[in-house]
């Protein structure tokens, strides 16, 4: 999983393990396919470095804490 330009601070899997979300020092949150390891989507524009990421219990919503 290559893509972040800064350190990855947090990562989380969906409940079924199919996807991973990561966030870190480059002020982006990225969604990955956990089997293939390829990036599916990048979310940017956070108000600072991403300090934590997680999925909702059903895996349909990504949460990120930045600042």
Secondary structure, 3 states (H helix, E strand, C coil): CCCCCCCEEEEEECCCCCEEEEEECCCCEEEEECCCCCEEEEECCCCCCEEEEEECCCCCCEEEEEC
